[in-house]
């Protein structure tokens, strides 16, 4: 398959006010793309868009809660009005929790699933007609937790496993339209998502996150994702921890579970 080029392309990024989303917006903008920043934090996303405009990039910053299908439809309608097309949708918005299942309220698990899975579904569904006309690309930001178990994050792992099932199945449906689907699985990234992790009752988790390996930097991860998109990758593992987890969980799953549970046991507090 030919490589994709993003000069003049229109890129939608959810969760774009900070962290990896902001880095992704910057990476594609530097490649010559027009970028639409979406985030439920209206003030932060407008500020991020303003900074990019000052840097000379062509951007549109819109408040959007991806758990609201109507909000997704409205935002992407405005994107098409502004730029005429949609070439790439990056489903980056996400939340996590850190709590043992036995202590976790069901509403916490539902919230994580609503954002991580249904938020991606809502945004992709709204973009699909335009992506069909441009033979575009859907990118889903998953995690190591999308293909392995993860202690004290049952809801998060469930949401990311579901993301894999959904988007891998969607790929088989939209291939005939020339639409690509890429799943991205990084290991720990220095994005600050852990500072907003939900605890067992829905408030913020009150204990520090345990990290395996070195935290990846958002800008480096974003550039890797753009490079993977250019090459039409189906699955992109980013970081040594992600690659090790992929192979170990397949060839020695019981060993992987023991190592993972031992290293992350403090998350069960």
MARBAFI-61753 format. One record per residue (C-alpha): x, y, z. Coordinates in steps of 0.2 Angstrom, whole numbers, plus 5000, padded with zeros to 4 digits. Layout:
BEGIN
X | Y | Z
...
END
This chain:
BEGIN
5000 | 5000 | 5000
5006 | 5018 | 4996
5012 | 5029 | 5010
5000 | 5042 | 5017
5005 | 5060 | 5016
4997 | 5073 | 5028
5002 | 5089 | 5020
4985 | 5098 | 5018
4975 | 5084 | 5027
4962 | 5088 | 5040
4966 | 5079 | 5057
4953 | 5077 | 5071
4961 | 5074 | 5088
4951 | 5071 | 5104
4957 | 5074 | 5121
4968 | 5087 | 5113
4970 | 5101 | 5126
4985 | 5093 | 5134
4996 | 5077 | 5135
4997 | 5066 | 5121
4983 | 5074 | 5112
4991 | 5091 | 5112
5007 | 5082 | 5106
4998 | 5073 | 5092
4990 | 5090 | 5086
5007 | 5098 | 5085
5016 | 5083 | 5076
5003 | 5083 | 5062
5003 | 5102 | 5061
5021 | 5102 | 5059
5019 | 5090 | 5044
5008 | 5102 | 5036
4991 | 5096 | 5042
4976 | 5106 | 5047
4971 | 5101 | 5064
4954 | 5101 | 5074
4957 | 5100 | 5092
4943 | 5093 | 5103
4942 | 5092 | 5122
4928 | 5093 | 5135
4938 | 5106 | 5144
4933 | 5121 | 5134
4945 | 5134 | 5141
4960 | 5122 | 5139
4956 | 5117 | 5122
4954 | 5135 | 5116
4970 | 5140 | 5124
4979 | 5126 | 5116
4972 | 5131 | 5099
4977 | 5149 | 5102
4995 | 5143 | 5105
4995 | 5133 | 5089
4988 | 5147 | 5079
5002 | 5159 | 5086
5014 | 5146 | 5080
5007 | 5148 | 5062
4997 | 5132 | 5061
4979 | 5131 | 5054
4969 | 5124 | 5068
4951 | 5124 | 5074
4948 | 5121 | 5093
4931 | 5115 | 5099
4924 | 5110 | 5115
4917 | 5092 | 5113
4912 | 5079 | 5126
4915 | 5063 | 5116
4903 | 5053 | 5127
4889 | 5064 | 5119
4885 | 5058 | 5101
4876 | 5074 | 5096
4892 | 5084 | 5102
4903 | 5074 | 5091
4891 | 5076 | 5076
4891 | 5095 | 5079
4910 | 5097 | 5081
4913 | 5087 | 5065
4900 | 5096 | 5055
4910 | 5112 | 5060
4926 | 5104 | 5055
4920 | 5100 | 5038
4912 | 5118 | 5036
4929 | 5125 | 5040
4941 | 5113 | 5031
4930 | 5104 | 5018
4935 | 5086 | 5023
4941 | 5075 | 5036
4956 | 5063 | 5033
4961 | 5056 | 5050
4952 | 5054 | 5066
4963 | 5051 | 5081
4953 | 5044 | 5096
4964 | 5049 | 5110
4952 | 5055 | 5124
4953 | 5043 | 5139
4952 | 5041 | 5157
4958 | 5027 | 5169
4955 | 5021 | 5187
4967 | 5013 | 5200
4957 | 5002 | 5212
4954 | 4984 | 5216
4938 | 4977 | 5208
4931 | 4972 | 5224
4931 | 4990 | 5231
4926 | 4998 | 5215
4909 | 5005 | 5212
4901 | 4999 | 5196
4898 | 5018 | 5190
4917 | 5020 | 5190
4918 | 5006 | 5178
4904 | 5012 | 5167
4912 | 5029 | 5166
4929 | 5022 | 5160
4920 | 5012 | 5147
4909 | 5027 | 5142
4924 | 5038 | 5138
4937 | 5025 | 5132
4925 | 5014 | 5121
4909 | 5024 | 5117
4918 | 5040 | 5116
4929 | 5033 | 5102
4914 | 5025 | 5094
4904 | 5041 | 5094
4918 | 5051 | 5086
4922 | 5038 | 5073
4903 | 5036 | 5068
4902 | 5055 | 5066
4917 | 5055 | 5055
4913 | 5040 | 5044
4904 | 5048 | 5030
4919 | 5060 | 5027
4932 | 5047 | 5029
4923 | 5037 | 5016
4925 | 5051 | 5003
4943 | 5054 | 5007
4948 | 5035 | 5010
4954 | 5041 | 5027
4962 | 5034 | 5042
4955 | 5030 | 5060
4968 | 5029 | 5074
4963 | 5022 | 5091
4975 | 5026 | 5105
4975 | 5010 | 5116
4987 | 5003 | 5128
4997 | 4988 | 5134
4981 | 4985 | 5144
4972 | 4982 | 5127
4980 | 4965 | 5125
4986 | 4960 | 5142
4978 | 4960 | 5160
4982 | 4974 | 5171
4980 | 4973 | 5190
4969 | 4986 | 5199
4962 | 4993 | 5182
4949 | 4980 | 5177
4938 | 4993 | 5170
4952 | 5002 | 5160
4958 | 4985 | 5154
4941 | 4980 | 5149
4938 | 4996 | 5139
4955 | 4995 | 5130
4952 | 4976 | 5126
4935 | 4982 | 5119
4943 | 4995 | 5109
4953 | 4982 | 5100
4939 | 4971 | 5097
4928 | 4985 | 5090
4942 | 4993 | 5079
4949 | 4977 | 5072
4931 | 4972 | 5067
4928 | 4989 | 5060
4944 | 4988 | 5050
4936 | 4973 | 5041
4920 | 4982 | 5037
4928 | 4998 | 5030
4943 | 4991 | 5021
4932 | 4990 | 5005
4930 | 5009 | 5006
4949 | 5012 | 5007
4948 | 5017 | 5025
4963 | 5012 | 5036
4962 | 5008 | 5055
4978 | 5009 | 5066
4978 | 5003 | 5084
4992 | 5011 | 5095
4998 | 5003 | 5111
5011 | 5013 | 5120
5018 | 5009 | 5138
5018 | 5023 | 5151
5018 | 5040 | 5145
5022 | 5056 | 5154
5005 | 5064 | 5151
4997 | 5067 | 5168
4983 | 5055 | 5165
4988 | 5046 | 5181
4984 | 5062 | 5191
4966 | 5061 | 5186
4964 | 5043 | 5188
4948 | 5038 | 5197
4948 | 5029 | 5213
4935 | 5016 | 5219
4921 | 5028 | 5222
4923 | 5040 | 5208
4935 | 5053 | 5216
4953 | 5054 | 5212
4964 | 5040 | 5216
4974 | 5044 | 5232
4990 | 5034 | 5229
5004 | 5037 | 5217
5004 | 5027 | 5201
5017 | 5013 | 5200
5027 | 5014 | 5183
5036 | 5000 | 5174
5050 | 5005 | 5164
5054 | 5024 | 5159
5039 | 5035 | 5155
5039 | 5040 | 5137
5038 | 5058 | 5132
5022 | 5064 | 5123
5031 | 5072 | 5108
5041 | 5057 | 5104
5026 | 5046 | 5105
5016 | 5058 | 5094
5030 | 5058 | 5081
5030 | 5038 | 5081
5011 | 5038 | 5079
5012 | 5050 | 5064
5026 | 5039 | 5056
5016 | 5024 | 5059
5001 | 5032 | 5051
5011 | 5037 | 5036
5016 | 5018 | 5034
4998 | 5012 | 5036
5002 | 5002 | 5051
4989 | 4991 | 5058
4996 | 4989 | 5076
5009 | 5000 | 5083
5018 | 4995 | 5099
5028 | 5010 | 5107
5041 | 5008 | 5120
5051 | 4993 | 5126
5039 | 4989 | 5140
5025 | 4987 | 5127
5035 | 4976 | 5115
5041 | 4965 | 5130
5023 | 4964 | 5136
5016 | 4959 | 5119
5028 | 4944 | 5117
5029 | 4938 | 5135
5010 | 4939 | 5136
5008 | 4928 | 5121
5021 | 4915 | 5124
5021 | 4914 | 5143
5004 | 4922 | 5149
5005 | 4915 | 5166
5023 | 4921 | 5169
5017 | 4938 | 5162
5003 | 4939 | 5175
5014 | 4935 | 5189
5027 | 4947 | 5185
5014 | 4961 | 5182
5005 | 4958 | 5198
5021 | 4958 | 5208
5027 | 4974 | 5201
5010 | 4983 | 5202
5004 | 4976 | 5218
5004 | 4993 | 5227
4990 | 4998 | 5215
4978 | 4987 | 5225
4978 | 4999 | 5239
END
